[in-house]
Amino acid sequence: MNALANIKTITKRELAAYFTSPLAYVFIVIFLLLCGFFTFMVGGFFERGEASLVRPFFDWHPWFYLFLVPAVGMRLWAEERRVGTIELLLTMPITTWQAIVGKFLASWLFLGLALVLTFPVVITVNYLGSPDNGVIFTGYVGSWLMAGAYLAISCITSAMTRNQVVSFIISVVICLFFILAGFPPIIRLLEGWASNGLVDTIASFSVITHFDGFQKGVLDSRDVLFFLSLIGFSLFSTSVILRGHRAG
Amino acid sequence: MVKFFGTKRAVDGLSFSVERGEVLGFLGPNGAGKSTTMRMITGFIPPSAGSISVGGFDVVDQAIEARRLIGYLPENAPAYTDMTVEGFLNFAAEIRGLRGDSKRSAVNRVVDMCFLQAVRHQSVETLSKGYRHRTCFAQSIIHDPDVLVLDEPTDGLDPNQKHEVRGLIRRMGEKKAIIFSTHILEEVDAVCSRAIIIDRGRIVANGTPQQLRQKSDWAGAVTLRVSGINGSALNQKLSQLPVVKGTTVLSEDATSVTVRVFPKSNVNGALAANIADAAQGWRIEELHTEEGRLDEVFRNITMPDTAGTSQEKK
């Protein structure tokens, strides 16, 4: 109960911090512009002539997130360490876990908000045809979970450094690995020399592999578990790193 | 308590206690381990060895309970720059478990105490250093803690603000246990009931400001300005007094001589009277007994290698 209240207080503060800086507005505008542009121009939404958001819309999300999510997550701990407020935060009567979860939730909710604001796409496709809205819903759930996984990775890199740019670059590289491991051209390349088992193992680490099910309208517990465990593991690593700094 | 950073012993076997109603001044040169010690007390970094308890709670094993009792002003007074002063204080109050009316009244109380009315709705980012400092100070007392740990609370304040903050610390010290670090020795006199000097992670002096001053070579010495006699003649006369251990001529000009007279041990205060009685053929313009000076004690204790050259030899 007390823990929830503490997490809520931290989350509230972090969310407020997003909206008092231009970051939130810049992020949302860019995200929406990218979504619109890629869905309707590059993704060939109209040319396909089918009432579906899978290929033209959700297919791009792993790539948008590759740059946008580390940009949201990079300040989480790096900024606290640079300004020194981490010393205030971690000497408050809260546990390190509550601080980590509170901060993560704030950013995740923010990403969720950006995702919800893409609703005109859903309205458009419903106006033009009769899509399977269940598939669209699972697509959104998967997309949000995937954003959370990227974000948790950004938490680690943000806790590693007080420099936001370094944090951004490292988390982009790590997230890129999680995409490429299941990116079809890379898979085909690997299949040339690696055994099927190895390729499958590598691919099973990819966010793309696990996002695919959601895009098809399948809520597979293994996919959900993959994203949640990636989030859990990353947040745990963040706490280890934070403790390591303080132990000196 | 002991703290290693790598192989460096930042804090080396420090041990002390502070009672309610005490204001403990924490002195020491840069890098002596003051901030490290404070960070360990507040639970920001764990000690490598030893234990710390606050109000009976171990700061490592019962961290949350201990932290509830502590208000902490870190060095450089960090604050969330993207918030307003009021927003920041509201956050500090909420995380301390204050809600509703008690939160509002706590925020109002510290805004008044720290003179923040004028900037209440301003963003922390736009504040001058003094206001930012007091904003962070305000967050440390928002829950009216029993224990206050203040790392250089008057750093970067103008003389008026320093005066206000010192008054605040002294008043709060009547009911709380306060530890504060400072480089400003006059602050120790103005505020502290006790002072600890640490150097290279060890306690090198511990006592009331009065006791510390008495460690000074000057403590009990008499400074004397006379006219109608020259320096060497005066020296000779004074040396004949049984209570005098030695003299130093501080300055000499055409009309007067200033000397410092050091007493033999266990003369206790009789020196000035003895000198006054011996005044024949010369006139005393000024005569006072030195109490000893903290800055001199501080230098002697923390710079043992160079102290000999920076002080007068008897």
Boltz contact constraints between the chains, C-beta under 6 A:
constraints:
  - contact:
      token1: [A, 9]
      token2: [B, 94]
      max_distance: 6.0
  - contact:
      token1: [A, 9]
      token2: [B, 95]
      max_distance: 6.0
  - contact:
      token1: [A, 13]
      token2: [B, 91]
      max_distance: 6.0
  - contact:
      token1: [A, 17]
      token2: [B, 82]
      max_distance: 6.0
  - contact:
      token1: [A, 20]
      token2: [B, 82]
      max_distance: 6.0
  - contact:
      token1: [A, 21]
      token2: [B, 82]
      max_distance: 6.0
  - contact:
      token1: [A, 83]
      token2: [B, 78]
      max_distance: 6.0
  - contact:
      token1: [A, 84]
      token2: [B, 76]
      max_distance: 6.0
  - contact:
      token1: [A, 84]
      token2: [B, 78]
      max_distance: 6.0
  - contact:
      token1: [A, 85]
      token2: [B, 78]
      max_distance: 6.0
  - contact:
      token1: [A, 85]
      token2: [B, 80]
      max_distance: 6.0
  - contact:
      token1: [A, 87]
      token2: [B, 44]
      max_distance: 6.0
  - contact:
      token1: [A, 87]
      token2: [B, 74]
      max_distance: 6.0
  - contact:
      token1: [A, 88]
      token2: [B, 78]
      max_distance: 6.0
  - contact:
      token1: [A, 90]
      token2: [B, 44]
      max_distance: 6.0
  - contact:
      token1: [A, 91]
      token2: [B, 42]
      max_distance: 6.0
  - contact:
      token1: [A, 91]
      token2: [B, 43]
      max_distance: 6.0
  - contact:
      token1: [A, 91]
      token2: [B, 44]
      max_distance: 6.0
  - contact:
      token1: [A, 91]
      token2: [B, 72]
      max_distance: 6.0
  - contact:
      token1: [A, 92]
      token2: [B, 95]
      max_distance: 6.0
  - contact:
      token1: [A, 93]
      token2: [B, 64]
      max_distance: 6.0
  - contact:
      token1: [A, 93]
      token2: [B, 67]
      max_distance: 6.0
  - contact:
      token1: [A, 93]
      token2: [B, 68]
      max_distance: 6.0
  - contact:
      token1: [A, 246]
      token2: [B, 45]
      max_distance: 6.0
  - contact:
      token1: [A, 248]
      token2: [B, 5]
      max_distance: 6.0
